[in-house]
Amino acid sequence: MGNNNCPGPGQPFAVRTALVMFMALVVAGVAGGLFYTEVQSAGLAVLTGGATFASAWRFFDWLIR
């Protein structure tokens, strides 16, 4: 059986990496959007989304591993 954690030829990411990135992007987008609707500050919403993305990446990477 092949290893799904290693990208094949022509694949930039492994399946697990793509899944973790997608879930972290969704969580970060929702957090940034909710923050923006409350405070109406795009800069703070971007910072919130970025921090949430990093935290969500670490969490989902730990969860799926």
N, CA, C and O atoms as a Tinker XYZ file with bonds, in Angstrom:
   260  protein
     1  N      0.832000   -1.174000    0.000000    73     2
     2  CA     0.000000    0.000000    0.000000    64     1     3
     3  C      0.878000    1.239000    0.000000    63     2     4     5
     4  O      1.955000    1.257000    0.595000    81     3
     5  N      0.398000    2.274000   -0.679000    73     3     6
     6  CA     1.143000    3.524000   -0.751000    64     5     7
     7  C      0.931000    4.379000    0.488000    63     6     8     9
     8  O     -0.007000    4.187000    1.261000    81     7
     9  N      1.828000    5.317000    0.640000    73     7    10
    10  CA     1.752000    6.233000    1.769000    64     9    11
    11  C      1.016000    7.491000    1.326000    63    10    12    13
    12  O      1.501000    8.190000    0.437000    81    11
    13  N     -0.145000    7.806000    1.917000    73    11    14
    14  CA    -0.929000    8.977000    1.538000    64    13    15
    15  C     -0.337000   10.273000    2.054000    63    14    16    17
    16  O     -0.776000   11.348000    1.646000    81    15
    17  N      0.649000   10.203000    2.942000    73    15    18
    18  CA     1.251000   11.409000    3.481000    64    17    19
    19  C      2.317000   11.988000    2.571000    63    18    20    21
    20  O      2.734000   13.127000    2.779000    81    19
    21  N      2.773000   11.250000    1.575000    73    19    22
    22  CA     3.793000   11.739000    0.648000    64    21    23
    23  C      3.123000   12.117000   -0.668000    63    22    24    25
    24  O      2.395000   11.312000   -1.248000    81    23
    25  N      3.367000   13.342000   -1.144000    73    23    26
    26  CA     2.766000   13.730000   -2.426000    64    25    27
    27  C      3.382000   12.945000   -3.577000    63    26    28    29
    28  O      4.584000   12.681000   -3.591000    81    27
    29  N      2.556000   12.582000   -4.524000    73    27    30
    30  CA     3.026000   11.867000   -5.694000    64    29    31
    31  C      3.611000   12.841000   -6.705000    63    30    32    33
    32  O      3.655000   14.046000   -6.457000    81    31
    33  N      4.053000   12.331000   -7.830000    73    31    34
    34  CA     4.602000   13.215000   -8.849000    64    33    35
    35  C      3.540000   14.181000   -9.371000    63    34    36    37
    36  O      2.442000   13.766000   -9.741000    81    35
    37  N      3.867000   15.444000   -9.398000    73    35    38
    38  CA     2.944000   16.456000   -9.872000    64    37    39
    39  C      1.968000   16.961000   -8.822000    63    38    40    41
    40  O      1.158000   17.840000   -9.114000    81    39
    41  N      2.024000   16.432000   -7.617000    73    39    42
    42  CA     1.140000   16.878000   -6.539000    64    41    43
    43  C      1.931000   17.779000   -5.594000    63    42    44    45
    44  O      2.949000   17.357000   -5.044000    81    43
    45  N      1.470000   19.023000   -5.401000    73    43    46
    46  CA     2.223000   19.918000   -4.519000    64    45    47
    47  C      2.038000   19.605000   -3.040000    63    46    48    49
    48  O      2.922000   19.913000   -2.241000    81    47
    49  N      0.915000   19.000000   -2.650000    73    47    50
    50  CA     0.633000   18.722000   -1.248000    64    49    51
    51  C      0.178000   17.292000   -1.079000    63    50    52    53
    52  O     -0.349000   16.677000   -2.006000    81    51
    53  N      0.385000   16.774000    0.109000    73    51    54
    54  CA    -0.205000   15.497000    0.470000    64    53    55
    55  C     -1.678000   15.727000    0.800000    63    54    56    57
    56  O     -2.089000   16.861000    1.048000    81    55
    57  N     -2.452000   14.683000    0.805000    73    55    58
    58  CA    -3.885000   14.788000    1.065000    64    57    59
    59  C     -4.131000   15.339000    2.473000    63    58    60    61
    60  O     -5.009000   16.181000    2.664000    81    59
    61  N     -3.373000   14.874000    3.443000    73    59    62
    62  CA    -3.547000   15.342000    4.820000    64    61    63
    63  C     -3.236000   16.822000    4.942000    63    62    64    65
    64  O     -3.950000   17.549000    5.633000    81    63
    65  N     -2.183000   17.279000    4.283000    73    63    66
    66  CA    -1.816000   18.699000    4.324000    64    65    67
    67  C     -2.909000   19.554000    3.694000    63    66    68    69
    68  O     -3.253000   20.608000    4.227000    81    67
    69  N     -3.450000   19.118000    2.580000    73    67    70
    70  CA    -4.520000   19.864000    1.925000    64    69    71
    71  C     -5.770000   19.918000    2.807000    63    70    72    73
    72  O     -6.438000   20.950000    2.866000    81    71
    73  N     -6.086000   18.835000    3.480000    73    71    74
    74  CA    -7.251000   18.802000    4.356000    64    73    75
    75  C     -7.062000   19.730000    5.551000    63    74    76    77
    76  O     -7.977000   20.471000    5.912000    81    75
    77  N     -5.886000   19.693000    6.165000    73    75    78
    78  CA    -5.600000   20.570000    7.305000    64    77    79
    79  C     -5.658000   22.029000    6.870000    63    78    80    81
    80  O     -6.214000   22.867000    7.580000    81    79
    81  N     -5.088000   22.338000    5.708000    73    79    82
    82  CA    -5.103000   23.717000    5.221000    64    81    83
    83  C     -6.529000   24.181000    4.940000    63    82    84    85
    84  O     -6.889000   25.304000    5.291000    81    83
    85  N     -7.329000   23.351000    4.324000    73    83    86
    86  CA    -8.710000   23.721000    4.017000    64    85    87
    87  C     -9.505000   23.994000    5.292000    63    86    88    89
    88  O    -10.203000   25.004000    5.386000    81    87
    89  N     -9.402000   23.108000    6.259000    73    87    90
    90  CA   -10.150000   23.298000    7.500000    64    89    91
    91  C     -9.670000   24.538000    8.250000    63    90    92    93
    92  O    -10.488000   25.267000    8.811000    81    91
    93  N     -8.359000   24.792000    8.270000    73    91    94
    94  CA    -7.836000   25.979000    8.944000    64    93    95
    95  C     -8.290000   27.251000    8.227000    63    94    96    97
    96  O     -8.594000   28.249000    8.880000    81    95
    97  N     -8.341000   27.229000    6.897000    73    95    98
    98  CA    -8.823000   28.395000    6.156000    64    97    99
    99  C    -10.297000   28.673000    6.433000    63    98   100   101
   100  O    -10.696000   29.829000    6.570000    81    99
   101  N    -11.095000   27.635000    6.515000    73    99   102
   102  CA   -12.519000   27.817000    6.799000    64   101   103
   103  C    -12.710000   28.423000    8.190000    63   102   104   105
   104  O    -13.470000   29.377000    8.356000    81   103
   105  N    -12.028000   27.873000    9.174000    73   103   106
   106  CA   -12.149000   28.382000   10.542000    64   105   107
   107  C    -11.655000   29.826000   10.617000    63   106   108   109
   108  O    -12.292000   30.659000   11.263000    81   107
   109  N    -10.532000   30.136000    9.968000    73   107   110
   110  CA    -9.990000   31.494000    9.988000    64   109   111
   111  C    -10.924000   32.471000    9.282000    63   110   112   113
   112  O    -11.106000   33.598000    9.744000    81   111
   113  N    -11.509000   32.056000    8.180000    73   111   114
   114  CA   -12.448000   32.916000    7.471000    64   113   115
   115  C    -13.686000   33.225000    8.291000    63   114   116   117
   116  O    -14.160000   34.361000    8.309000    81   115
   117  N    -14.201000   32.226000    8.960000    73   115   118
   118  CA   -15.374000   32.434000    9.806000    64   117   119
   119  C    -15.021000   33.346000   10.982000    63   118   120   121
   120  O    -15.783000   34.257000   11.307000    81   119
   121  N    -13.883000   33.111000   11.617000    73   119   122
   122  CA   -13.488000   33.946000   12.756000    64   121   123
   123  C    -13.256000   35.387000   12.327000    63   122   124   125
   124  O    -13.703000   36.314000   13.003000    81   123
   125  N    -12.561000   35.586000   11.208000    73   123   126
   126  CA   -12.339000   36.942000   10.714000    64   125   127
   127  C    -13.629000   37.628000   10.315000    63   126   128   129
   128  O    -13.814000   38.815000   10.586000    81   127
   129  N    -14.517000   36.894000    9.677000    73   127   130
   130  CA   -15.806000   37.464000    9.280000    64   129   131
   131  C    -16.660000   37.845000   10.470000    63   130   132   133
   132  O    -17.256000   38.922000   10.487000    81   131
   133  N    -16.727000   36.983000   11.460000    73   131   134
   134  CA   -17.497000   37.305000   12.660000    64   133   135
   135  C    -16.902000   38.496000   13.401000    63   134   136   137
   136  O    -17.635000   39.344000   13.910000    81   135
   137  N    -15.582000   38.560000   13.461000    73   135   138
   138  CA   -14.934000   39.686000   14.132000    64   137   139
   139  C    -15.212000   40.989000   13.386000    63   138   140   141
   140  O    -15.460000   42.026000   14.000000    81   139
   141  N    -15.167000   40.923000   12.051000    73   139   142
   142  CA   -15.426000   42.140000   11.264000    64   141   143
   143  C    -16.859000   42.626000   11.438000    63   142   144   145
   144  O    -17.094000   43.832000   11.526000    81   143
   145  N    -17.812000   41.713000   11.490000    73   143   146
   146  CA   -19.196000   42.145000   11.650000    64   145   147
   147  C    -19.424000   42.813000   13.003000    63   146   148   149
   148  O    -20.335000   43.628000   13.149000    81   147
   149  N    -18.615000   42.477000   13.971000    73   147   150
   150  CA   -18.804000   43.059000   15.298000    64   149   151
   151  C    -18.096000   44.399000   15.462000    63   150   152   153
   152  O    -18.674000   45.322000   16.036000    81   151
   153  N    -16.849000   44.537000   14.971000    73   151   154
   154  CA   -16.081000   45.758000   15.247000    64   153   155
   155  C    -15.903000   46.654000   14.026000    63   154   156   157
   156  O    -15.446000   47.787000   14.177000    81   155
   157  N    -16.242000   46.199000   12.835000    73   155   158
   158  CA   -16.116000   46.976000   11.591000    64   157   159
   159  C    -14.705000   47.492000   11.351000    63   158   160   161
   160  O    -14.529000   48.629000   10.915000    81   159
   161  N    -13.705000   46.676000   11.628000    73   159   162
   162  CA   -12.315000   47.035000   11.385000    64   161   163
   163  C    -11.670000   45.917000   10.567000    63   162   164   165
   164  O    -11.464000   44.808000   11.060000    81   163
   165  N    -11.354000   46.231000    9.304000    73   163   166
   166  CA   -10.799000   45.204000    8.419000    64   165   167
   167  C     -9.407000   44.761000    8.875000    63   166   168   169
   168  O     -9.080000   43.577000    8.804000    81   167
   169  N     -8.600000   45.695000    9.338000    73   167   170
   170  CA    -7.247000   45.341000    9.786000    64   169   171
   171  C     -7.251000   44.375000   10.949000    63   170   172   173
   172  O     -6.506000   43.395000   10.954000    81   171
   173  N     -8.086000   44.649000   11.933000    73   171   174
   174  CA    -8.170000   43.748000   13.083000    64   173   175
   175  C     -8.782000   42.407000   12.695000    63   174   176   177
   176  O     -8.420000   41.373000   13.257000    81   175
   177  N     -9.698000   42.418000   11.745000    73   175   178
   178  CA   -10.296000   41.164000   11.287000    64   177   179
   179  C     -9.259000   40.294000   10.579000    63   178   180   181
   180  O     -9.258000   39.073000   10.740000    81   179
   181  N     -8.377000   40.918000    9.796000    73   179   182
   182  CA    -7.310000   40.158000    9.120000    64   181   183
   183  C     -6.335000   39.588000   10.142000    63   182   184   185
   184  O     -5.921000   38.435000   10.027000    81   183
   185  N     -5.966000   40.386000   11.138000    73   183   186
   186  CA    -5.072000   39.881000   12.187000    64   185   187
   187  C     -5.716000   38.739000   12.963000    63   186   188   189
   188  O     -5.054000   37.756000   13.295000    81   187
   189  N     -6.995000   38.869000   13.247000    73   187   190
   190  CA    -7.712000   37.803000   13.945000    64   189   191
   191  C     -7.762000   36.536000   13.102000    63   190   192   193
   192  O     -7.544000   35.436000   13.608000    81   191
   193  N     -8.052000   36.697000   11.809000    73   191   194
   194  CA    -8.080000   35.538000   10.918000    64   193   195
   195  C     -6.721000   34.866000   10.804000    63   194   196   197
   196  O     -6.637000   33.639000   10.779000    81   195
   197  N     -5.653000   35.662000   10.735000    73   195   198
   198  CA    -4.308000   35.088000   10.649000    64   197   199
   199  C     -3.924000   34.319000   11.897000    63   198   200   201
   200  O     -3.369000   33.223000   11.813000    81   199
   201  N     -4.215000   34.885000   13.043000    73   199   202
   202  CA    -3.910000   34.193000   14.294000    64   201   203
   203  C     -4.756000   32.930000   14.439000    63   202   204   205
   204  O     -4.278000   31.903000   14.921000    81   203
   205  N     -6.001000   33.017000   14.022000    73   203   206
   206  CA    -6.875000   31.847000   14.091000    64   205   207
   207  C     -6.408000   30.762000   13.129000    63   206   208   209
   208  O     -6.479000   29.573000   13.441000    81   207
   209  N     -5.926000   31.180000   11.949000    73   207   210
   210  CA    -5.420000   30.203000   10.984000    64   209   211
   211  C     -4.247000   29.416000   11.571000    63   210   212   213
   212  O     -4.194000   28.191000   11.455000    81   211
   213  N     -3.316000   30.121000   12.197000    73   211   214
   214  CA    -2.152000   29.446000   12.785000    64   213   215
   215  C     -2.567000   28.487000   13.892000    63   214   216   217
   216  O     -2.074000   27.361000   13.964000    81   215
   217  N     -3.470000   28.932000   14.749000    73   215   218
   218  CA    -3.927000   28.070000   15.846000    64   217   219
   219  C     -4.721000   26.874000   15.317000    63   218   220   221
   220  O     -4.552000   25.750000   15.789000    81   219
   221  N     -5.581000   27.125000   14.342000    73   219   222
   222  CA    -6.383000   26.036000   13.782000    64   221   223
   223  C     -5.503000   25.031000   13.054000    63   222   224   225
   224  O     -5.761000   23.829000   13.112000    81   223
   225  N     -4.466000   25.508000   12.367000    73   223   226
   226  CA    -3.543000   24.597000   11.678000    64   225   227
   227  C     -2.892000   23.652000   12.686000    63   226   228   229
   228  O     -2.860000   22.440000   12.476000    81   227
   229  N     -2.373000   24.211000   13.781000    73   227   230
   230  CA    -1.730000   23.372000   14.794000    64   229   231
   231  C     -2.722000   22.374000   15.388000    63   230   232   233
   232  O     -2.379000   21.211000   15.599000    81   231
   233  N     -3.954000   22.825000   15.661000    73   231   234
   234  CA    -4.949000   21.942000   16.255000    64   233   235
   235  C     -5.328000   20.817000   15.306000    63   234   236   237
   236  O     -5.321000   19.652000   15.705000    81   235
   237  N     -5.662000   21.138000   14.056000    73   235   238
   238  CA    -6.079000   20.105000   13.113000    64   237   239
   239  C     -4.920000   19.183000   12.739000    63   238   240   241
   240  O     -5.135000   17.997000   12.489000    81   239
   241  N     -3.699000   19.707000   12.697000    73   239   242
   242  CA    -2.538000   18.865000   12.441000    64   241   243
   243  C     -2.373000   17.847000   13.568000    63   242   244   245
   244  O     -2.080000   16.677000   13.322000    81   243
   245  N     -2.563000   18.305000   14.803000    73   243   246
   246  CA    -2.493000   17.392000   15.941000    64   245   247
   247  C     -3.643000   16.406000   15.919000    63   246   248   249
   248  O     -3.453000   15.227000   16.220000    81   247
   249  N     -4.836000   16.870000   15.567000    73   247   250
   250  CA    -6.020000   16.024000   15.603000    64   249   251
   251  C     -5.972000   14.923000   14.556000    63   250   252   253
   252  O     -6.360000   13.790000   14.840000    81   251
   253  N     -5.508000   15.228000   13.363000    73   251   254
   254  CA    -5.509000   14.255000   12.276000    64   253   255
   255  C     -4.308000   13.313000   12.341000    63   254   256   257
   256  O     -4.375000   12.193000   11.834000    81   255
   257  N     -3.230000   13.745000   12.946000    73   255   258
   258  CA    -2.038000   12.916000   13.013000    64   257   259
   259  C     -2.307000   11.675000   13.746000    63   258   260
   260  O     -1.412000   10.844000   13.905000    81   259
